[in-house]
Amino acid sequence: MRRPSRSTCLFTAALVAGALTACSGSSLDGKYYNSASGEFAMELKHGKVLAMQGQPGSQMTYEVRADSLVLHDPQHGLADEMTFHIERDGSLSLGFLGTLTKKH
């Protein structure tokens, strides 16, 4: 039986580490505010949207797809499938609609 090459092992380890990081959601967890007005916009924690401005308390969730954060609303409201681009600094961009920044 052939042994896997070192590069194959490193690639597999990187994939597993990336999957574990994406599942934890910890890097995106927190409260986000509109960068222009400073108003509260939403709070994310462990794959769930705990609160979102303009949305009733629902069971919304989110997932990370590459460099995007996608919201899911089981009631298929206005925010369902809303997609934010995750910027290098950790802010969430909605293009011309603005940017949300996390408060630490």
N, CA, C and O atoms as a GROMACS GRO file, in nm:
protein
  416
    1MET      N    1   0.083  -0.116   0.000
    1MET     CA    2   0.000   0.000   0.000
    1MET      C    3   0.089   0.124   0.000
    1MET      O    4   0.188   0.130   0.073
    2ARG      N    5   0.053   0.222  -0.082
    2ARG     CA    6   0.130   0.346  -0.092
    2ARG      C    7   0.105   0.439   0.024
    2ARG      O    8  -0.009   0.456   0.068
    3ARG      N    9   0.211   0.499   0.074
    3ARG     CA   10   0.198   0.597   0.182
    3ARG      C   11   0.164   0.733   0.121
    3ARG      O   12   0.218   0.769   0.016
    4PRO      N   13   0.077   0.809   0.186
    4PRO     CA   14   0.046   0.942   0.135
    4PRO      C   15   0.169   1.033   0.144
    4PRO      O   16   0.247   1.023   0.238
    5SER      N   17   0.184   1.119   0.046
    5SER     CA   18   0.298   1.210   0.047
    5SER      C   19   0.281   1.314   0.157
    5SER      O   20   0.172   1.335   0.210
    6ARG      N   21   0.391   1.379   0.189
    6ARG     CA   22   0.388   1.483   0.293
    6ARG      C   23   0.294   1.596   0.253
    6ARG      O   24   0.220   1.648   0.337
    7SER      N   25   0.296   1.635   0.125
    7SER     CA   26   0.210   1.745   0.080
    7SER      C   27   0.062   1.706   0.090
    7SER      O   28  -0.022   1.790   0.121
    8THR      N   29   0.030   1.579   0.064
    8THR     CA   30  -0.108   1.533   0.078
    8THR      C   31  -0.151   1.539   0.224
    8THR      O   32  -0.263   1.581   0.254
    9CYS      N   33  -0.064   1.498   0.315
    9CYS     CA   34  -0.095   1.503   0.458
    9CYS      C   35  -0.114   1.647   0.505
    9CYS      O   36  -0.206   1.676   0.581
   10LEU      N   37  -0.026   1.737   0.460
   10LEU     CA   38  -0.039   1.878   0.499
   10LEU      C   39  -0.167   1.940   0.444
   10LEU      O   40  -0.234   2.016   0.514
   11PHE      N   41  -0.201   1.906   0.320
   11PHE     CA   42  -0.323   1.958   0.259
   11PHE      C   43  -0.446   1.908   0.336
   11PHE      O   44  -0.537   1.986   0.363
   12THR      N   45  -0.447   1.781   0.372
   12THR     CA   46  -0.559   1.724   0.448
   12THR      C   47  -0.570   1.790   0.585
   12THR      O   48  -0.680   1.822   0.630
   13ALA      N   49  -0.458   1.812   0.651
   13ALA     CA   50  -0.459   1.876   0.782
   13ALA      C   51  -0.513   2.019   0.772
   13ALA      O   52  -0.586   2.064   0.859
   14ALA      N   53  -0.475   2.090   0.665
   14ALA     CA   54  -0.524   2.228   0.646
   14ALA      C   55  -0.675   2.228   0.622
   14ALA      O   56  -0.745   2.316   0.673
   15LEU      N   57  -0.725   2.132   0.546
   15LEU     CA   58  -0.870   2.122   0.522
   15LEU      C   59  -0.946   2.096   0.651
   15LEU      O   60  -1.048   2.159   0.677
   16VAL      N   61  -0.896   2.005   0.732
   16VAL     CA   62  -0.962   1.973   0.859
   16VAL      C   63  -0.960   2.095   0.952
   16VAL      O   64  -1.061   2.126   1.014
   17ALA      N   65  -0.846   2.163   0.960
   17ALA     CA   66  -0.836   2.282   1.045
   17ALA      C   67  -0.931   2.390   0.997
   17ALA      O   68  -0.995   2.457   1.078
   18GLY      N   69  -0.941   2.409   0.867
   18GLY     CA   70  -1.033   2.508   0.811
   18GLY      C   71  -1.177   2.473   0.838
   18GLY      O   72  -1.257   2.561   0.869
   19ALA      N   73  -1.212   2.346   0.828
   19ALA     CA   74  -1.349   2.303   0.855
   19ALA      C   75  -1.384   2.325   1.002
   19ALA      O   76  -1.495   2.368   1.033
   20LEU      N   77  -1.291   2.295   1.091
   20LEU     CA   78  -1.317   2.315   1.233
   20LEU      C   79  -1.335   2.463   1.265
   20LEU      O   80  -1.421   2.499   1.345
   21THR      N   81  -1.255   2.548   1.204
   21THR     CA   82  -1.268   2.692   1.226
   21THR      C   83  -1.399   2.744   1.173
   21THR      O   84  -1.465   2.824   1.238
   22ALA      N   85  -1.440   2.699   1.055
   22ALA     CA   86  -1.565   2.745   0.995
   22ALA      C   87  -1.685   2.700   1.077
   22ALA      O   88  -1.783   2.774   1.088
   23CYS      N   89  -1.679   2.583   1.134
   23CYS     CA   90  -1.792   2.533   1.213
   23CYS      C   91  -1.806   2.605   1.346
   23CYS      O   92  -1.917   2.621   1.396
   24SER      N   93  -1.697   2.647   1.404
   24SER     CA   94  -1.705   2.709   1.535
   24SER      C   95  -1.770   2.846   1.530
   24SER      O   96  -1.839   2.885   1.624
   25GLY      N   97  -1.750   2.919   1.422
   25GLY     CA   98  -1.809   3.050   1.407
   25GLY      C   99  -1.755   3.154   1.503
   25GLY      O  100  -1.801   3.268   1.502
   26SER      N  101  -1.659   3.118   1.587
   26SER     CA  102  -1.613   3.208   1.692
   26SER      C  103  -1.552   3.336   1.638
   26SER      O  104  -1.564   3.440   1.702
   27SER      N  105  -1.487   3.332   1.522
   27SER     CA  106  -1.425   3.453   1.470
   27SER      C  107  -1.530   3.555   1.426
   27SER      O  108  -1.499   3.675   1.422
   28LEU      N  109  -1.649   3.513   1.395
   28LEU     CA  110  -1.755   3.605   1.355
   28LEU      C  111  -1.850   3.638   1.469
   28LEU      O  112  -1.931   3.731   1.457
   29ASP      N  113  -1.843   3.565   1.578
   29ASP     CA  114  -1.933   3.590   1.690
   29ASP      C  115  -1.912   3.731   1.744
   29ASP      O  116  -1.799   3.777   1.758
   30GLY      N  117  -2.022   3.798   1.775
   30GLY     CA  118  -2.013   3.930   1.834
   30GLY      C  119  -2.126   4.020   1.788
   30GLY      O  120  -2.215   3.979   1.714
   31LYS      N  121  -2.120   4.144   1.834
   31LYS     CA  122  -2.220   4.245   1.799
   31LYS      C  123  -2.163   4.333   1.689
   31LYS      O  124  -2.050   4.380   1.697
   32TYR      N  125  -2.243   4.355   1.586
   32TYR     CA  126  -2.203   4.435   1.472
   32TYR      C  127  -2.285   4.563   1.467
   32TYR      O  128  -2.404   4.565   1.498
   33TYR      N  129  -2.217   4.670   1.426
   33TYR     CA  130  -2.278   4.803   1.420
   33TYR      C  131  -2.256   4.864   1.283
   33TYR      O  132  -2.156   4.834   1.216
   34ASN      N  133  -2.348   4.948   1.240
   34ASN     CA  134  -2.335   5.018   1.114
   34ASN      C  135  -2.214   5.111   1.124
   34ASN      O  136  -2.207   5.194   1.215
   35SER      N  137  -2.120   5.097   1.033
   35SER     CA  138  -1.996   5.176   1.043
   35SER      C  139  -2.020   5.325   1.021
   35SER      O  140  -1.942   5.406   1.070
   36ALA      N  141  -2.125   5.363   0.949
   36ALA     CA  142  -2.152   5.505   0.923
   36ALA      C  143  -2.225   5.572   1.040
   36ALA      O  144  -2.189   5.682   1.080
   37SER      N  145  -2.327   5.505   1.094
   37SER     CA  146  -2.410   5.566   1.198
   37SER      C  147  -2.374   5.522   1.339
   37SER      O  148  -2.406   5.591   1.436
   38GLY      N  149  -2.308   5.406   1.352
   38GLY     CA  150  -2.276   5.352   1.483
   38GLY      C  151  -2.392   5.279   1.548
   38GLY      O  152  -2.379   5.233   1.662
   39GLU      N  153  -2.506   5.266   1.478
   39GLU     CA  154  -2.623   5.198   1.533
   39GLU      C  155  -2.605   5.046   1.531
   39GLU      O  156  -2.540   4.990   1.442
   40PHE      N  157  -2.664   4.980   1.633
   40PHE     CA  158  -2.661   4.834   1.641
   40PHE      C  159  -2.726   4.776   1.515
   40PHE      O  160  -2.828   4.826   1.469
   41ALA      N  161  -2.667   4.670   1.460
   41ALA     CA  162  -2.722   4.606   1.341
   41ALA      C  163  -2.759   4.460   1.368
   41ALA      O  164  -2.871   4.418   1.336
   42MET      N  165  -2.667   4.381   1.426
   42MET     CA  166  -2.699   4.241   1.455
   42MET      C  167  -2.596   4.180   1.548
   42MET      O  168  -2.486   4.231   1.565
   43GLU      N  169  -2.637   4.067   1.608
   43GLU     CA  170  -2.548   3.991   1.696
   43GLU      C  171  -2.546   3.847   1.648
   43GLU      O  172  -2.650   3.785   1.627
   44LEU      N  173  -2.424   3.794   1.632
   44LEU     CA  174  -2.405   3.657   1.587
   44LEU      C  175  -2.340   3.575   1.697
   44LEU      O  176  -2.252   3.623   1.768
   45LYS      N  177  -2.384   3.449   1.711
   45LYS     CA  178  -2.321   3.362   1.808
   45LYS      C  179  -2.345   3.215   1.770
   45LYS      O  180  -2.460   3.171   1.759
   46HIS      N  181  -2.237   3.143   1.750
   46HIS     CA  182  -2.239   2.998   1.724
   46HIS      C  183  -2.338   2.959   1.615
   46HIS      O  184  -2.418   2.867   1.632
   47GLY      N  185  -2.334   3.029   1.502
   47GLY     CA  186  -2.418   2.994   1.388
   47GLY      C  187  -2.561   3.048   1.396
   47GLY      O  188  -2.642   3.018   1.308
   48LYS      N  189  -2.591   3.126   1.497
   48LYS     CA  190  -2.726   3.182   1.512
   48LYS      C  191  -2.720   3.334   1.510
   48LYS      O  192  -2.624   3.395   1.556
   49VAL      N  193  -2.826   3.394   1.458
   49VAL     CA  194  -2.842   3.538   1.462
   49VAL      C  195  -2.927   3.565   1.585
   49VAL      O  196  -3.048   3.541   1.583
   50LEU      N  197  -2.866   3.615   1.692
   50LEU     CA  198  -2.939   3.636   1.817
   50LEU      C  199  -3.032   3.756   1.810
   50LEU      O  200  -3.141   3.753   1.867
   51ALA      N  201  -2.990   3.860   1.741
   51ALA     CA  202  -3.072   3.981   1.727
   51ALA      C  203  -3.032   4.049   1.597
   51ALA      O  204  -2.916   4.044   1.557
   52MET      N  205  -3.130   4.114   1.533
   52MET     CA  206  -3.102   4.188   1.410
   52MET      C  207  -3.196   4.306   1.403
   52MET      O  208  -3.317   4.292   1.420
   53GLN      N  209  -3.139   4.423   1.379
   53GLN     CA  210  -3.219   4.545   1.370
   53GLN      C  211  -3.323   4.532   1.259
   53GLN      O  212  -3.291   4.490   1.147
   54GLY      N  213  -3.446   4.569   1.291
   54GLY     CA  214  -3.553   4.566   1.192
   54GLY      C  215  -3.615   4.430   1.170
   54GLY      O  216  -3.705   4.416   1.087
   55GLN      N  217  -3.570   4.330   1.244
   55GLN     CA  218  -3.625   4.194   1.229
   55GLN      C  219  -3.680   4.149   1.362
   55GLN      O  220  -3.617   4.168   1.466
   56PRO      N  221  -3.798   4.088   1.360
   56PRO     CA  222  -3.851   4.034   1.486
   56PRO      C  223  -3.763   3.919   1.535
   56PRO      O  224  -3.691   3.858   1.456
   57GLY      N  225  -3.769   3.890   1.664
   57GLY     CA  226  -3.692   3.778   1.719
   57GLY      C  227  -3.732   3.649   1.648
   57GLY      O  228  -3.843   3.598   1.668
   58SER      N  229  -3.644   3.598   1.568
   58SER     CA  230  -3.675   3.475   1.494
   58SER      C  231  -3.566   3.372   1.519
   58SER      O  232  -3.476   3.392   1.600
   59GLN      N  233  -3.577   3.266   1.451
   59GLN     CA  234  -3.480   3.156   1.463
   59GLN      C  235  -3.380   3.161   1.349
   59GLN      O  236  -3.345   3.057   1.292
   60MET      N  237  -3.334   3.281   1.314
   60MET     CA  238  -3.241   3.296   1.203
   60MET      C  239  -3.106   3.234   1.237
   60MET      O  240  -3.063   3.233   1.352
   61THR      N  241  -3.041   3.183   1.134
   61THR     CA  242  -2.908   3.124   1.146
   61THR      C  243  -2.820   3.186   1.038
   61THR      O  244  -2.866   3.260   0.951
   62TYR      N  245  -2.690   3.153   1.045
   62TYR     CA  246  -2.599   3.196   0.940
   62TYR      C  247  -2.499   3.086   0.912
   62TYR      O  248  -2.476   2.997   0.993
   63GLU      N  249  -2.441   3.094   0.794
   63GLU     CA  250  -2.334   3.003   0.758
   63GLU      C  251  -2.226   3.081   0.684
   63GLU      O  252  -2.253   3.184   0.623
   64VAL      N  253  -2.105   3.031   0.692
   64VAL     CA  254  -1.993   3.092   0.622
   64VAL      C  255  -1.967   3.010   0.497
   64VAL      O  256  -1.949   2.888   0.503
   65ARG      N  257  -1.965   3.079   0.384
   65ARG     CA  258  -1.933   3.017   0.255
   65ARG      C  259  -1.814   3.092   0.198
   65ARG      O  260  -1.828   3.203   0.148
   66ALA      N  261  -1.698   3.033   0.207
   66ALA     CA  262  -1.572   3.095   0.162
   66ALA      C  263  -1.555   3.230   0.230
   66ALA      O  264  -1.532   3.234   0.351
   67ASP      N  265  -1.564   3.340   0.156
   67ASP     CA  266  -1.546   3.473   0.216
   67ASP      C  267  -1.679   3.547   0.229
   67ASP      O  268  -1.683   3.670   0.225
   68SER      N  269  -1.787   3.471   0.246
   68SER     CA  270  -1.920   3.530   0.261
   68SER      C  271  -1.992   3.474   0.382
   68SER      O  272  -1.970   3.360   0.423
   69LEU      N  273  -2.078   3.557   0.440
   69LEU     CA  274  -2.165   3.516   0.550
   69LEU      C  275  -2.308   3.523   0.495
   69LEU      O  276  -2.351   3.629   0.449
   70VAL      N  277  -2.380   3.412   0.501
   70VAL     CA  278  -2.515   3.405   0.444
   70VAL      C  279  -2.615   3.381   0.557
   70VAL      O  280  -2.601   3.287   0.636
   71LEU      N  281  -2.717   3.467   0.563
   71LEU     CA  282  -2.822   3.453   0.664
   71LEU      C  283  -2.932   3.362   0.613
   71LEU      O  284  -2.963   3.359   0.493
   72HIS      N  285  -2.991   3.287   0.705
   72HIS     CA  286  -3.103   3.198   0.672
   72HIS      C  287  -3.218   3.227   0.768
   72HIS      O  288  -3.199   3.227   0.890
   73ASP      N  289  -3.335   3.250   0.713
   73ASP     CA  290  -3.455   3.277   0.793
   73ASP      C  291  -3.558   3.170   0.760
   73ASP      O  292  -3.606   3.164   0.647
   74PRO      N  293  -3.594   3.083   0.857
   74PRO     CA  294  -3.690   2.977   0.829
   74PRO      C  295  -3.828   3.031   0.791
   74PRO      O  296  -3.909   2.959   0.732
   75GLN      N  297  -3.855   3.158   0.824
   75GLN     CA  298  -3.982   3.219   0.786
   75GLN      C  299  -3.972   3.289   0.651
   75GLN      O  300  -4.068   3.349   0.604
   76HIS      N  301  -3.855   3.282   0.588
   76HIS     CA  302  -3.829   3.339   0.456
   76HIS      C  303  -3.863   3.487   0.449
   76HIS      O  304  -3.925   3.534   0.353
   77GLY      N  305  -3.820   3.561   0.552
   77GLY     CA  306  -3.840   3.706   0.558
   77GLY      C  307  -3.741   3.778   0.469
   77GLY      O  308  -3.673   3.716   0.387
   78LEU      N  309  -3.734   3.910   0.485
   78LEU     CA  310  -3.648   3.994   0.401
   78LEU      C  311  -3.500   3.959   0.412
   78LEU      O  312  -3.426   3.974   0.314
   79ALA      N  313  -3.457   3.912   0.527
   79ALA     CA  314  -3.314   3.883   0.547
   79ALA      C  315  -3.274   3.745   0.497
   79ALA      O  316  -3.154   3.714   0.496
   80ASP      N  317  -3.369   3.662   0.456
   80ASP     CA  318  -3.336   3.526   0.411
   80ASP      C  319  -3.244   3.532   0.289
   80ASP      O  320  -3.272   3.600   0.191
   81GLU      N  321  -3.134   3.461   0.297
   81GLU     CA  322  -3.031   3.452   0.194
   81GLU      C  323  -2.954   3.584   0.174
   81GLU      O  324  -2.886   3.600   0.073
   82MET      N  325  -2.964   3.677   0.270
   82MET     CA  326  -2.884   3.799   0.263
   82MET      C  327  -2.738   3.758   0.276
   82MET      O  328  -2.703   3.681   0.365
   83THR      N  329  -2.655   3.809   0.188
   83THR     CA  330  -2.514   3.768   0.184
   83THR      C  331  -2.423   3.887   0.206
   83THR      O  332  -2.429   3.987   0.134
   84PHE      N  333  -2.337   3.875   0.307
   84PHE     CA  334  -2.238   3.975   0.340
   84PHE      C  335  -2.102   3.926   0.293
   84PHE      O  336  -2.074   3.806   0.302
   85HIS      N  337  -2.019   4.014   0.243
   85HIS     CA  338  -1.881   3.980   0.212
   85HIS      C  339  -1.799   4.002   0.339
   85HIS      O  340  -1.808   4.107   0.402
   86ILE      N  341  -1.721   3.902   0.378
   86ILE     CA  342  -1.635   3.915   0.496
   86ILE      C  343  -1.504   3.979   0.452
   86ILE      O  344  -1.426   3.920   0.377
   87GLU      N  345  -1.481   4.101   0.500
   87GLU     CA  346  -1.360   4.175   0.464
   87GLU      C  347  -1.242   4.124   0.545
   87GLU      O  348  -1.260   4.053   0.645
   88ARG      N  349  -1.122   4.158   0.504
   88ARG     CA  350  -1.000   4.114   0.573
   88ARG      C  351  -0.995   4.161   0.718
   88ARG      O  352  -0.939   4.092   0.803
   89ASP      N  353  -1.053   4.278   0.746
   89ASP     CA  354  -1.050   4.331   0.883
   89ASP      C  355  -1.162   4.275   0.970
   89ASP      O  356  -1.176   4.314   1.086
   90GLY      N  357  -1.242   4.182   0.915
   90GLY     CA  358  -1.350   4.119   0.991
   90GLY      C  359  -1.484   4.189   0.978
   90GLY      O  360  -1.584   4.140   1.030
   91SER      N  361  -1.488   4.303   0.909
   91SER     CA  362  -1.616   4.372   0.890
   91SER      C  363  -1.698   4.296   0.786
   91SER      O  364  -1.645   4.217   0.708
   92LEU      N  365  -1.828   4.322   0.786
   92LEU     CA  366  -1.921   4.258   0.695
   92LEU      C  367  -1.977   4.362   0.600
   92LEU      O  368  -2.038   4.460   0.643
   93SER      N  369  -1.957   4.342   0.471
   93SER     CA  370  -1.996   4.441   0.372
   93SER      C  371  -2.119   4.395   0.294
   93SER      O  372  -2.130   4.280   0.253
   94LEU      N  373  -2.212   4.490   0.275
   94LEU     CA  374  -2.328   4.466   0.190
   94LEU      C  375  -2.320   4.554   0.066
   94LEU      O  376  -2.422   4.597   0.012
   95GLY      N  377  -2.199   4.580   0.021
   95GLY     CA  378  -2.178   4.662  -0.096
   95GLY      C  379  -2.225   4.804  -0.075
   95GLY      O  380  -2.187   4.869   0.022
   96PHE      N  381  -2.308   4.853  -0.167
   96PHE     CA  382  -2.354   4.992  -0.157
   96PHE      C  383  -2.446   5.017  -0.037
   96PHE      O  384  -2.473   5.133  -0.004
   97LEU      N  385  -2.494   4.912   0.027
   97LEU     CA  386  -2.581   4.928   0.144
   97LEU      C  387  -2.501   4.956   0.272
   97LEU      O  388  -2.559   4.992   0.374
   98GLY      N  389  -2.370   4.940   0.266
   98GLY     CA  390  -2.289   4.973   0.382
   98GLY      C  391  -2.210   4.858   0.440
   98GLY      O  392  -2.210   4.746   0.388
   99THR      N  393  -2.143   4.889   0.550
   99THR     CA  394  -2.054   4.794   0.616
   99THR      C  395  -2.088   4.786   0.765
   99THR      O  396  -2.121   4.886   0.828
  100LEU      N  397  -2.080   4.665   0.818
  100LEU     CA  398  -2.102   4.643   0.961
  100LEU      C  399  -1.967   4.609   1.024
  100LEU      O  400  -1.892   4.527   0.972
  101THR      N  401  -1.938   4.673   1.137
  101THR     CA  402  -1.814   4.645   1.208
  101THR      C  403  -1.844   4.589   1.345
  101THR      O  404  -1.944   4.624   1.408
  102LYS      N  405  -1.755   4.502   1.391
  102LYS     CA  406  -1.775   4.436   1.521
  102LYS      C  407  -1.714   4.519   1.632
  102LYS      O  408  -1.603   4.571   1.619
  103LYS      N  409  -1.789   4.531   1.741
  103LYS     CA  410  -1.737   4.598   1.861
  103LYS      C  411  -1.680   4.491   1.953
  103LYS      O  412  -1.741   4.386   1.973
  104HIS      N  413  -1.564   4.518   2.007
  104HIS     CA  414  -1.498   4.421   2.096
  104HIS      C  415  -1.530   4.450   2.239
  104HIS      O  416  -1.483   4.378   2.328
   0.00000   0.00000   0.00000
